[in-house]
Amino acid sequence: MPPIYRAIGGVAALLSGLILPAGGSHAADALAVDVINASEPTLCAEEDNVTLQFLSETVHGFVIEAAHPAYIGTIVMDRAEPDFHNCRFEDHGTASGTRRLTVYETPEWQLIGYTFPSFWRRSDVPLQIGERKELGLDLLQLWTRFQQRAEEVLVLYPNDGYWRARPLPPSHMRWSAYGSSFLIGPVEAGDRPFVDLSSIVFDPASLTFTIHFVRGGAATVRLGMLDQQRITLDIGLTEGVGQGRPFAALRSMFVTETNADVARIGWRGKDDKAWHDNPVMSFKRASVVELSAGRIAPSRHNTSAPDILFRDFSATGR
């Protein structure tokens, strides 16, 4: 079981405020993948209008890292309340009839499942942990114990394949927000992008989720590093997952530079000697070995939400 690392002295390298990897592939070894920006403008802060599609038919492994934004130390008042101004829908709150279930628990880790009265997409994806099997869960939350408190660090929505991750809270804050979501597996088009899962297996010993896809193939999602700066997920893909469809996607929100979960895109190509940096809505397409999506200015929306980095793409798996 990977340990929880305490944040130690020093500041992570930064480019225009976006996260750079703590350790990544050397340029000679790096596999480049294509990234296409399919984002659309919006005035609604609760609409996921940012979509980055990752494409490669040879990728078998990569890392997703979520790290606190560069300005995390300056936050005095965090904001995470929903903002439905200029939205075509309303917040209906938590509907009655929600079911909560503890599906795995130790003194250090806890996996919690929820079933909601309604969800935009229904598909009873089975979850298996050892001999135990559960059906009908709409949300999975992975919690850990840190400094005498329970901290939620990773979520998965089985019905549409959306994930969210966040590091442990920094020392001056008791909580930090989720922000961008990501998809792992063959990404489908619908009312919103989704990944069609057929089953989920969780291995507590290695903190690994194995997800199987309706279209065939599977992925492993293993918790790597977790501390007060970042969380990393090691992703492995079976052959064919990237055939004809994106093998991953980032989903987020942008209205303005100061009202966004993602406002800037940084990336590095295989032979580049420096990083590129663009506003998210100006980024079009690139071949990348690393891509960072985040913010350099505090946002009125999910102020403490992490930046997301995709890195260490590999043709040989992880």
HELIX and SHEET records of a PDB file:
HELIX    1   1 ILE A   72  THR A   74  5                                   3    
SHEET    1   A 2 LEU A  14  LEU A  15  0                                        
SHEET    2   A 2 LEU A  18  ILE A  19 -1                                        
SHEET    1   B10 ARG A  99  GLU A 105  0                                        
SHEET    2   B10 TRP A 109  THR A 115 -1                                        
SHEET    3   B10 LEU A 139  PHE A 146 -1                                        
SHEET    4   B10 ARG A 149  TYR A 157 -1                                        
SHEET    5   B10 TYR A 162  ALA A 165 -1                                        
SHEET    6   B10 SER A 181  ILE A 184 -1                                        
SHEET    7   B10 ALA A 248  SER A 252 -1                                        
SHEET    8   B10 VAL A  50  LEU A  55 -1                                        
SHEET    9   B10 VAL A  33  ASN A  37 -1                                        
SHEET   10   B10 ARG A 285  VAL A 288 -1                                        
SHEET    1   C11 ARG A 132  GLU A 134  0                                        
SHEET    2   C11 LEU A 127  ILE A 129 -1                                        
SHEET    3   C11 LEU A 197  ASP A 203  1                                        
SHEET    4   C11 THR A 208  PHE A 213 -1                                        
SHEET    5   C11 ALA A 218  LEU A 226 -1                                        
SHEET    6   C11 ARG A 230  LEU A 237 -1                                        
SHEET    7   C11 GLY A  61  ALA A  67 -1                                        
SHEET    8   C11 ASP A 307  SER A 314 -1                                        
SHEET    9   C11 GLU A 290  GLY A 294 -1                                        
SHEET   10   C11 ARG A 264  ARG A 268 -1                                        
SHEET   11   C11 HIS A 276  PRO A 279 -1                                        
SHEET    1   D 2 VAL A 187  GLU A 188  0                                        
SHEET    2   D 2 PHE A 194  VAL A 195 -1                                        
SHEET    1   E 2 PHE A 254  THR A 256  0                                        
SHEET    2   E 2 ASN A 259  ALA A 260 -1                                        
END                                                                             
